[in-house]
Amino acid sequence: MFTEKERALKRLRPIAKESESSPMREMMKMMEERKGLLSLSAGEANFDPPEELIRLACEAMRNDRNRYTSTNGIPQVREAVAEFVNGRWGARVDPAANILMTVGGMEAIFLASRVLVEKGDRVLIPDPGWGVMRTVLERLGAAVAYYPLEEKDTWVINHEAILARVDERTKLVLVNSPSNPTGATLSRQGFQALIEAARDRGFFILSDEVYHNYVYAGDHASSLQCDGLDNVVFINSFSKTFAVTGWRLGYAIAHPWIIRQMGIFKESISLCSFSVGQWAMAQYLPGCDGYLKGAREFCRVNMERLVARLNAIPGVRCPFPSAGIYVFPDFSRIEPSSEKLFRRLLDGGVAVAPGAFFGLKGEGRARLMFACPTENIDECMDRIETTLRG
Ligand SMILES: Cc1ncc(COP(=O)(O)O)c(C=O)c1O
């Protein structure tokens, strides 16, 4: 006998495959349940957000900034964002027309993909790359194909490898620079060449630059530094930059028509983005340079320490990432299956993100995050070393 509820449930068809669930969800559950487990698996900076930003957020809450904002975001935060991208990358954007504040970079990615991609469109994404992108695009019916990132002394995004795979059906190219999980970056010349090709051949670029602050060799090259941005949707977020992943606040910068379409769609999804965060960021953003520099230098020191310790383990190979907050070492000489590697490290008391989640090139690898207290890195590396040497 079915209860009334079960009878109704039988009429439903799944909208998501169980296999699409990100391993990060399982990991978070495991962290809650397993005492003593340490983690380098999180996809977020694990240090304090700026004290001043928190003060401004508290003040905003007390000053009754707790209500809906306009869908595109309060003018003050869009102006602050326009100044921020102008100051960093010389980008001239109209806060009223070119910017949409979103629920994290994630909503910006979803809305942009929804506007840019139709069923059957070919979309190029990086391998290795952030696994969530494949899910988002496949749910929209895209035919997803990979372009390879290149592992040399450090990981790089080669625009020629991308352009060699663009064909008539290609509608969208995803660039994630700095990349999750490799830290690979695309040069300014690479961006310019891609953007020119996009204009000439009629495709779009989704440029996910949420890790822009974490560049250790030179300055961050942004799509916003290039000419001809009509074919680009720039994605950014405050999540990783200011260690406020839970605020869910990000933004997209694009052509006014694309921003209008995204905004209208957003109305029926989230209505507006986190009001308190918008008010606080509007005031904080103009003076954020000191914090950003401190966060970057902290991560650089941790990264160097982590890479040195990994490379000291026989059979492990880990190039220095030139950017980002992760390393993506090759453990394949010790354990060719990323799933088995993940289980083995877990048994040794350390959670990492399994390499296979990041694409075909992820087998035999794992992603380790270094934007965390240095003691955590040391303790995790002691355990990893013991596990793998044993
Ligand atoms: C490459 C990349 N883009 C976008 C996001 C989304 O971040 P958020 O929605 O917190 O801004 C993430 C989160 O891990 C990411 O790794």
The ligand as a MOL file (V3000), in Angstrom:
LIG
                    3D

  0  0  0     0  0            999 V3000
M  V30 BEGIN CTAB
M  V30 COUNTS 16 16 0 0 0
M  V30 BEGIN ATOM
M  V30 1 C 36.1470 28.0820 -10.2000 0
M  V30 2 C 34.9980 28.4510 -9.3270 0
M  V30 3 N 34.0870 29.3170 -9.7950 0
M  V30 4 C 33.0300 29.6800 -9.0660 0
M  V30 5 C 32.8360 29.1830 -7.7940 0
M  V30 6 C 31.6260 29.6170 -7.0440 0
M  V30 7 O 31.8990 30.2850 -5.8770 0
M  V30 8 P 30.8430 31.1930 -5.1430 0
M  V30 9 O 29.4870 30.8220 -5.6460 0
M  V30 10 O 31.0050 30.9330 -3.7030 0
M  V30 11 O 31.1810 32.5820 -5.5130 0
M  V30 12 C 33.7570 28.2630 -7.2660 0
M  V30 13 C 33.5760 27.6590 -5.9410 0
M  V30 14 O 34.2590 26.7660 -5.4990 0
M  V30 15 C 34.8740 27.8950 -8.0570 0
M  V30 16 O 35.8120 27.0510 -7.6030 0
M  V30 END ATOM
M  V30 BEGIN BOND
M  V30 1 1 1 2
M  V30 2 1 2 3
M  V30 3 2 2 15
M  V30 4 2 3 4
M  V30 5 1 4 5
M  V30 6 1 5 6
M  V30 7 2 5 12
M  V30 8 1 6 7
M  V30 9 1 7 8
M  V30 10 2 8 9
M  V30 11 1 8 10
M  V30 12 1 8 11
M  V30 13 1 12 13
M  V30 14 1 12 15
M  V30 15 2 13 14
M  V30 16 1 15 16
M  V30 END BOND
M  V30 END CTAB
M  END
